[in-house]
Amino acid sequence: MKALYVLTVLTFIAFTLTEPVIKPQCPEDDNPNATLIKDPYHCDSYYVCLEGDPIPMKCPPGLHFNDLLKTCDYPKKAKCKPLPPPSSD
């Protein structure tokens, strides 16, 4: 269990340090269930909203975020089409 936590934290750190800082808009009030928002630039990523702040998350290897079901799913079912990353001009 400790190894899973460490892996999650390391993935989060790697993700936040290597990706452009473009965060989606989260609702100010938390829902009783978590608000999940797709990452428009990466099919295997999504955001969990916590107190109005988007927290980046990754799907397990080989899965994409399914915006309709709000879960990680097989790419064929998720039907994700990522936008090109914005330029850093």
Secondary structure, 3 states (H helix, E strand, C coil): CHHHHHHHHHHHHHHHHHCCCCCCCCCCCCCCCCEEEECCCCCCEEEEEECCEEEEEECCCCCEEECCCCEEECHHHHCCCCCCCCCCC
